[in-house]
Amino acid sequence: MSAGPRYEYLWEDGVKYKRPTKLPAPEYVDALMSWAQNQLDDDKIFPNQIVRRLFRVYAHIYSNHFDHICALGIEPHLNTSYRHFFLFINEFDLVDKKELAPLEELNDAILAEDKGR
């Protein structure tokens, strides 16, 4: 599959395709959808492992790039996105509390605001 003449995407899933493999777009998309469904169906991976890793991305952005986010004027979008994400993982207890420590102050503020609603 490609994105124009300069970009080619190879598929590797570690099962059927153990090495990066060139596939036509329909086969690439089919392989992707099958892989994604398998990830979603695996209780060991989804939702806990996936949302834990997504949390780490939020923690990284807030810790290392928040000044840049503010300079771009897009912090309301980040804050709204994270707020929904955090309230969801908190409601369903998807991530261990100690994993959430990097954003504990923000999380506490979100919970306090949510209780006031």
GIQUIZI-V971324 format. One record per run of one state. SS is the DSSP state (H for helix, E for strand, L for the rest). FROM is the first residue (numbers start at 0). LEN is the number of residues. Records with the same first field share a line. If there is no record, write none. Layout:
SS: FROM-LEN ; FROM-LEN
//
This chain:
L: 0-1 ; 2-5 ; 8-1 ; 11-9 ; 22-2 ; 41-6 ; 64-1 ; 71-3 ; 91-5 ; 115-2
E: 1-1 ; 7-1 ; 9-2 ; 20-2
H: 24-17 ; 47-17 ; 65-6 ; 74-17 ; 96-19
//
